[in-house]
Amino acid sequence: MERNLRCNTDARAAYLKRIYMNTSITMADKTWEWGKRTYIMGILNVTPDSFSDGGRYSNREIAVDHALQMVSEGADIIDIGGESTRPGTTVPLPEDEEIERIIPVIARLSKQSTIPISVDTYKAKTAEYAVKAGAHMINDIWGLKKDPEMASVVASCNVPICLMHNRPNTDYDNLIKDILLDLEESIELAIQAGVRDEHIILDPGIGFGKTWEQNLQVMRNLEMFKTLGYPILLGASRKSFIGKILGLEVQDRLEGTLSVTSIGIMKGVDIVRVHDVLQNVRVATMTDRIVR
């Protein structure tokens, strides 16, 4: 695949015209209108070893109760994951074990709430099972590049996909340009498989394949990702770069997260993926009122 950054060529003007060409998306009979306000994605890790809340919600009933609590606090969507992606994790979770962890939670939550559900997985089989169980969106931390079957599953399920930027290392020639190039490759994989253009959401991948200094550089340049013409999701909640700067452990990074949320909204992100829903809803509401 030729790595030409189209947003820095003569096609730049055409790309900019595409921004918000698809101004809305519908999930679980709920319509999201891009650019009108920020949407809040609540994180539900049903894993025993998550970097932030490992083991706390591995019990299915407790997990669903926590999801419903986030809904009551104003979450627009719940992102359910069964495999820890914390730094240092090297052994992939077997697909069947991931399915066993998350499918009962998705099925139960879909019966108890009308909230849209996202499944946090890079495995095609897990994604397919999740959609059948009631999920409305797929959140792939490898941007369709880990499982060669994922793009076709997304297309056949006809659901939105969040394509996150990720790399197995932190080596870049030009950080922002390289991330844009990598994301364009993910977009191309999606389009070629038949994923609808309006179903694509992008995530620059804070905390994945980047040093803490590189994460800061991504934050400073978030507006550049808008040039690709798709809604942007920001997932920086409690991440290690916040802890590095503030010298705080993961459970004490709320204020740092709220700062990042507000800055992200000011730079144009459309969705923020967070652990602390109530506080982020308040910050998003206030920031939206100022910048929207």
C-alpha positions in Angstrom: 0.0 0.0 0.0 1.5 3.3 -1.1 2.2 5.6 1.9 1.3 9.0 0.5 -0.3 11.4 3.0 -3.2 12.6 1.0 -4.1 15.4 3.4 -0.7 17.0 2.6 -1.1 16.8 -1.2 -3.2 18.5 -3.8 -6.1 16.4 -2.4 -6.0 18.3 0.8 -8.8 20.6 -0.2 -11.1 17.7 -1.1 -10.3 16.0 2.2 -11.2 19.1 4.1 -14.5 19.3 2.3 -15.3 15.8 3.5 -15.1 16.7 7.2 -18.6 15.9 8.6 -19.9 15.1 5.2 -21.7 12.4 7.2 -23.0 14.5 10.0 -24.7 11.9 12.1 -24.7 8.2 13.0 -27.4 6.0 14.5 -26.8 3.3 17.1 -29.5 1.5 19.2 -32.1 4.0 17.7 -30.0 6.9 19.1 -28.7 9.5 16.7 -25.4 11.2 17.3 -25.0 14.5 15.5 -21.3 15.2 15.0 -20.1 18.6 15.9 -23.0 19.6 18.1 -21.7 18.2 21.3 -19.2 15.8 22.8 -20.3 12.2 23.4 -19.1 10.2 26.4 -18.0 6.6 26.2 -17.9 4.9 29.6 -15.2 2.2 30.1 -16.2 -1.2 31.4 -13.3 -3.6 31.8 -14.4 -7.1 32.6 -10.8 -8.2 33.1 -8.9 -9.4 36.2 -5.8 -7.3 35.1 -6.9 -4.0 33.7 -4.3 -1.2 34.3 -6.9 0.9 36.0 -9.6 -1.2 37.7 -8.4 -4.8 37.2 -10.7 -7.3 38.8 -13.2 -4.8 40.1 -15.9 -5.6 37.4 -15.0 -9.2 36.5 -18.2 -10.4 38.2 -21.0 -10.2 35.6 -23.6 -8.7 37.9 -21.3 -6.1 39.3 -20.2 -5.3 35.7 -23.7 -4.7 34.6 -24.5 -2.6 37.7 -21.5 -0.4 37.0 -22.5 0.0 33.4 -26.0 1.1 34.5 -24.4 3.5 37.0 -22.4 5.1 34.1 -25.6 5.4 32.1 -27.3 7.2 35.0 -24.3 9.6 35.1 -24.8 10.5 31.5 -22.7 8.0 29.4 -23.8 7.9 25.7 -22.2 4.5 25.1 -20.6 1.7 27.1 -17.3 0.2 25.8 -16.9 -3.3 27.1 -13.5 -5.1 26.9 -12.4 -8.5 28.1 -8.6 -8.3 27.4 -6.2 -6.0 29.2 -4.1 -3.8 26.9 -2.0 -2.3 29.6 1.6 -1.6 28.9 3.7 -4.8 29.3 1.0 -7.2 28.2 2.6 -9.6 25.8 0.5 -12.8 25.8 -2.8 -12.3 23.9 -6.0 -13.6 25.6 -7.4 -16.7 23.9 -10.4 -15.7 21.8 -12.8 -18.2 23.5 -11.8 -16.8 26.9 -12.4 -13.3 25.8 -15.8 -14.3 24.4 -16.7 -16.1 27.7 -15.9 -12.9 29.6 -17.8 -10.3 27.6 -20.7 -11.9 25.8 -22.8 -12.6 28.9 -22.3 -9.0 30.1 -23.2 -7.5 26.7 -26.3 -9.7 26.5 -27.5 -8.8 30.0 -26.8 -5.1 29.6 -28.6 -5.0 26.2 -31.7 -6.4 27.9 -31.6 -4.0 30.8 -30.8 -0.7 29.0 -31.2 0.9 25.6 -27.7 2.4 25.8 -25.5 1.7 22.7 -22.8 -0.9 23.5 -19.3 -0.9 22.0 -17.1 -4.0 22.1 -13.4 -3.4 22.7 -11.7 -6.1 20.7 -9.3 -6.6 17.8 -10.5 -10.2 17.2 -13.0 -10.9 14.4 -14.7 -13.8 16.1 -15.2 -11.9 19.3 -16.5 -8.9 17.4 -19.0 -11.1 15.5 -20.3 -12.8 18.7 -20.5 -9.4 20.5 -22.7 -7.9 17.8 -25.0 -10.9 17.8 -25.3 -10.6 21.6 -26.3 -6.9 21.3 -23.3 -4.7 20.7 -23.7 -1.8 18.3 -20.1 -0.8 17.6 -16.6 -2.3 17.4 -13.6 -0.6 18.9 -10.4 -2.1 17.4 -7.2 -1.0 19.1 -5.2 -2.3 16.1 -7.2 -0.5 13.4 -8.1 -3.7 11.5 -4.4 -4.6 11.2 -4.2 -7.5 13.7 -6.9 -9.9 12.6 -7.2 -10.1 8.8 -10.9 -11.1 9.1 -11.9 -8.1 11.2 -12.6 -5.7 8.3 -15.0 -8.1 6.6 -16.8 -8.9 9.9 -17.3 -5.2 10.5 -18.7 -4.8 7.0 -21.0 -7.8 7.2 -22.3 -6.7 10.7 -22.9 -3.2 9.3 -21.9 -1.5 12.5 -19.6 1.5 13.2 -15.9 0.8 13.8 -13.4 2.9 15.7 -10.0 2.5 14.1 -7.3 3.2 16.6 -3.7 4.0 15.8 -1.2 1.5 17.3 2.3 0.2 16.6 4.5 -2.4 18.2 7.2 0.2 18.8 7.7 3.9 19.3 9.9 4.5 16.2 8.7 7.3 14.0 10.3 9.5 11.3 7.7 12.2 11.8 5.2 11.4 14.6 2.1 13.1 13.4 2.6 12.4 9.7 3.3 8.8 10.4 0.2 8.4 12.6 -1.9 10.0 9.8 -0.4 7.6 7.3 -1.1 4.6 9.5 -4.7 5.7 10.0 -5.1 6.1 6.3 -4.0 2.5 5.9 -6.7 1.4 8.4 -9.3 3.5 6.6 -8.4 1.9 3.3 -8.7 -1.6 4.8 -12.2 -0.7 6.0 -13.3 0.8 2.7 -12.0 -2.0 0.6 -13.9 -4.5 2.8 -17.1 -2.7 2.3 -17.4 -0.7 5.6 -19.7 2.3 5.1 -17.8 5.6 5.1 -20.2 7.0 7.7 -19.4 4.1 10.0 -15.7 5.0 10.5 -14.4 6.8 13.6 -10.7 7.4 14.3 -8.7 7.3 17.5 -5.1 8.6 17.5 -4.2 6.0 20.1 -2.9 7.9 23.2 -0.8 5.4 25.2 -0.3 2.9 22.4 3.0 2.6 20.6 4.0 6.0 21.9 6.3 7.4 24.7 4.8 9.8 27.2 6.4 12.7 25.4 4.9 11.5 22.1 1.5 11.3 23.7 1.9 15.0 24.6 2.8 15.8 21.0 -0.3 14.0 19.8 -2.4 16.0 22.2 -0.9 19.2 21.0 -1.8 18.3 17.4 -5.2 16.6 17.8 -6.7 19.0 15.3 -4.5 17.5 12.5 -6.5 14.3 12.7 -9.7 16.2 11.7 -8.1 16.6 8.2 -8.8 12.9 7.6 -12.5 13.7 7.5 -13.9 11.4 10.2 -15.1 11.8 13.8 -12.3 11.6 16.4 -12.4 9.6 19.6 -10.0 10.5 22.4 -9.1 7.8 24.9 -6.7 9.2 27.5 -8.5 8.5 30.7 -6.0 7.8 33.6 -3.2 7.1 31.1 0.4 6.8 32.2 1.5 10.1 30.6 -0.9 11.9 33.0 0.7 10.0 35.9 4.2 10.8 34.6 3.5 14.5 34.6 1.7 14.7 37.9 3.6 12.0 39.7 0.3 10.2 40.6 -0.9 6.6 40.7 -3.7 5.6 38.4 -6.6 6.1 40.8 -5.5 9.7 41.5 -5.4 10.9 37.9 -9.0 12.4 37.7 -8.0 16.0 37.5 -5.4 15.3 34.9 -7.9 13.4 32.8 -10.4 16.2 33.0 -7.8 18.6 31.8 -7.1 16.4 28.8 -10.8 16.0 28.1 -11.3 19.7 28.0 -8.3 20.3 25.8 -9.4 17.5 23.5 -12.8 19.0 23.0 -11.3 22.4 22.3 -9.2 20.7 19.6 -12.3 19.2 18.0 -12.6 15.6 19.3 -16.1 14.1 19.1 -16.1 11.3 21.7 -14.1 10.9 24.9 -13.6 7.5 26.4 -13.4 7.7 30.2 -13.6 5.8 33.4 -15.1 8.7 35.5 -18.3 9.4 33.6 -20.1 12.0 35.8 -17.1 14.3 36.1 -16.3 14.1 32.4 -19.9 14.8 31.5 -19.8 18.0 33.5 -16.5 19.1 31.9 -17.7 18.2 28.4 -20.9 20.1 28.9 -19.1 23.2 30.1 -16.4 23.1 27.4 -19.0 22.4 24.7 -21.0 25.5 25.8 -17.8 27.6 25.3 -16.4 26.2 22.1 -19.4 24.8 20.2 
